[in-house]
Amino acid sequence: MSTSDNSPHSPSSTFDSGTPSLTFSSTESSVSVSSAEPGPNFVFSALEYESESKFLHFVIQKLDILHQKKLSSLEPGHTVYQFTHLPISLGELLFTEIDKRFRLRQTWNTNSRTLRVKMPGEGHDCIQRWLTKSCSGWVESGFIDWAEYKEIDTGVGTTIKLPTSPFAKSYKEPDFFFRPKDEELLPTIAVEVGWSQSAPALKEDMELLLRGGGGDIDVVILVNWKIRQQGTVVAGTVEAWRLDLNGQPTMTQSEEIFPIPNTTQTQRLGVTRRELFGSILRPGRNPNEILYFDIDLLRSEASYAFRLINLSPA
């Protein structure tokens, strides 16, 4: 498995459990926008600006100041900048220029004409370790062999272009994805992580990936962290989303991460072989066989990550 810097399914029963030229103005998240707002994070409307060049300068300057700080020092939950009401040409230009300058994760939604910029931290990146270690565990346990393991590519913040209306020509940089090494450029499974302040935007990203992926992206996993008790304690959930037979996003599984639920059942999030391997599924393998991501392993990785930023699990 390497890391880089086809039709709707709903197997829920299988698993456990145009552009004005005015004066630019910016506002906080109290501004009313049509797309999802990331709570108390920063939302800037481009409905009013003197020129595209001045708006571009403003955005780059804002992000440059923030990026000079250590991303790990950001207050959890305050990690998303959102730029709304963008002309298509300006949105594409901003995406390209930000990508050149910063190691951030972006979502350019041509349907809502919104660009979101995520500042990833420990709460986002612990998910990478959970997923890659889960895959290693599959090899050790014999669920997949080494040859299959090497045929799955993974990506962190890698730009993917979405082909399907109403999100055609949108761009997404997922927090993590699995992509078979076939002729397709899109992943089969994508993962998004957020804090509760940006939960609506997280759901919008999920819809963008599932509906904009042209049937290639079968599963979107969402991890949502929430700060409790004066900003020092973290709760969290993990969800699996798929398209139903009508092409609508449907949550097919949800597991509580923190606080740990009082249950005797093993918590694990399931995907099928077909969902993971797509067109490169080995002949003779059962496409409906389930591969599991262990929630206890996620807790372990998240607990360590949160200790690094002085937070505690609920």
N, C-alpha and C positions, 0 to 999 in steps of 0.2 A: 504494500500500500504506500503510495507516494502522496506528499502534500504539496500543493501549489500555493507562493506568497502572492404510457402510451395510450392510455385511455383512462377515463374516470374509474375509480375503484372505491369501494366502501366496505372494507372487511371488518367492521367494528365487532361483529359477533365472534371473531376469531381470537380476540385478545382478552387478557385479564383486565380483570378489572378495566386673442389679439391684444395690444400692448400699449397702454397709455404712456405719454411722456410728460410726467408731472414732477413733483418734488418728492424725493425719497423720504419715507418715514418708516420707523421701526417701532414695534410694540412688543410687550411681553405676551404670555400665553393667554391673557384675557381677550385678545383679539379674536373675533369670530371668523373661523375659516371653515371651508367645506370639508377639508380632509381632517384626519385625526390629529388632535393636538397633544403634544407630549407634556401635559400637566404643567408644572412650574418651570420647565425648561424654557428655552428661548425660541420664540417664534417671530419671524420677520416677514412682513408682507412686502411684495414688490409691485403692488398696484400703483404706487406713486414713486417715481424716481426721475431724475433728470436725464440720465443716459445709462445704457447698459454698462459702459466702461466704469462709471462711477459706482454703480451697484456692485460690479465685480470687485472693484478695489475695496469697497466696504466689507464684503464677505471675506475676502482673503485676509484683510487686516484683522477682522474679528477672530478668525480661526488661527491666525499666526500668533496672536497674543495668547490664546488659550493653549495652543500646542507647545508654547515655550515652557509652560508649567508641566510638571510631571503628571501624566494622565492618572496615575495611581492616587494622586492627591485630590482628585475631583470628588466632590461630595456624591456619594452613591445616589443614583436616580437623576442627577443633574448632568447628564452626559449626551444630550441630544440637542442639536440646533436644527431648526426647521425654517425653510424658506418657501413661502407660498405665493400663489398667483403668478407663477413664472411663465413667460412666453417659452414656447418649445425651444427656440434657438438659444435663449439665455440659459435655460435649464441644462441643455447639453454642454454649453460652454462652461458653465460653473462646474459641472461634474468633471469635465476634462481637466480644468485648471486645478481643482482641489486634488484630483488624483495625482497630478504631477508633483504637488508640493508636500502633501501630508500623508501619513500612514493612518488614515481614518477609514471608516466604513460608511458607504453612501447608499441611498436609495433615491433614484430618479423615477418618479411616477408621472408618465405623460398623461394619464387619465385625469388625475387631480392637479397636475402641474405643480407638484410639490417636490422639493429636494430636502431630504433629511440627512444630516451628517451625525454619525455616532462616534463618540469618543470611547473606545473599548477599554475596559479595566479588568481587574481580577474577577469580578462577577461574571463577565462575559467569557473570559478566556479559560476559566476552569472547565467549561463545557468541552473544549477541545480535548483535554486530557481524559475526561470521562469517556468520550466516544472512541478515541483511539485505543485506550486501554481495554475497552469492551471488545473491540475487534481483535486485539491480541488474545484476549480470553477465548474468543471463538476458535482461533487457531489452536491454542493450547488444549482446548476441550475436544477438538476434532469436528466441530460443527462446520467449519470451512477448512480447506487445506491451504498450504503456502502458495500454490499456484493461483488459487482464487483470490487470496489476500492481495497478491501483487497486481491483480487486474482491477482493483478498486482505487481510484484516485480520490484524494481529499483536498479540500481547499478552505482557506481562512481569509475572508475579505477579498476573495478573487472576484473580479467583475464578470458578471454574466449578463447577456442581452436577452430580453424576453420577447418572443415573437408574436404572441397572440393578442388580438383585440379583446377588451378595450385598453390593454396595457402594451400594445405593440410599440417597440423601440424604447421601452423603459429599461433601466439598468438597475441591477441589484448586486450588492456585495454582502452576501450572507456571512453570519458569524462562523458558520461551518457548513460544509456539504460533503456528500458522497457522490462520486461520479464514476460510472463504469468507463473503462477505457475502450470505447467504441467510436463510432463516427459522429455521435451526438456531442454537442458542446454544453448541454445542460445537465445538471445533476439529477439524480433520481430522488434523493432525500436532502432537504435543506433544513438548517437549524437557525433560529433567531432567538436572541436573548435580550431581555429588557428589564427595567425596573417598573414598578407599578405606576409611576408618574407618566410613563410612556406606553402603558398597556394598550390604549386604543390604536396607537401607531403600530404596535406589534401585530395586532390583528389585521391591520391594513396591509402590512408587509406579507403576512401569511396569504392573504387573498391575492396579492400581486404575484406571488410565486406560483401558487396553485393554478390560478386562472390564466396567468400570463405565460405559463410554461409550455403550452401547447400539448399537454398530456405527458410530457417527459418527467416532470416533477410530480411524483406520486404522493410523497409524504412531506409535510412541514412540521417539525418539532419546535414548540415554543417553550422557552423557560422564562418564567416571570418571577422576579425577586421583589419583595416588599419590605421596606424598612418599618420596624415597630419600636416602641418603647424608647422615645427620645433619641432615635437615630442610631441605636447601637445593636439592635437585634434584627435578624433577617428571617423572614418567612419566604416560602417559595413553592411553586407548583411547576410541573412539566406536563405538556399536553401534546397529543398527536392529532394532526388535522389532515383530512383527505377530502377529495371531491366525491360527492354522492352521485348516484346515477343520473341526477338532473344537472350535474355540473356545478353544484353549490358546495362551498366549503363546509365541512362537518367535523366537529370534534369527535373523534372515535375513541379516545382514551385520555384520562386525566389522572395524575398521581400527585399526592402531596409529598413534597420533599421535606420541608420544615414548617411547623413542628412535625416530628415523626408520628404518624398515626398509630393508634393502638390497634394493631391487627396482627394476626398470626400468619397471614399470607405473605409470601415473598413479593415484594413490589418490583416490577420490571416493565419496561416499555417495549412493545413488540413491533417488528417490521417483518414482512415476508421476504423470502429469497428473491422473488420476482421484483419486489419493490426496490431491493438493494441492487441487484445485478442487472436488471433490465434486459436489454437485448443480448447480453453476454452470459446469461444464465446457462450453466453447463447442462448439456443433454443428460437426462436421467435423474437430475435433481428435482425434488418436489418443489414447484414454484410457490406453493402455499405454506411450506414449512416456515415456522417462525423463528427468527433470531432475536434475542432479547438484550436490551441494555439494562444493566442492574442499577436500580435506584440507590441501593446502599453505597455502591461505588461513586455515584454522583454526590451523595452526601459527604463522603470522605474527601473528595476533591474540592467541593465547595467549602467545607469547614476549614480546610487548610488555607484556601484562597481568602476567605473572610478574615481569618486571623491575621493575615498580612496587612489588612487595612483596618484593623482594630474593630472588627464586627464579630458578633456571635450568632450562631444559629438559634432560632426560636425553639 
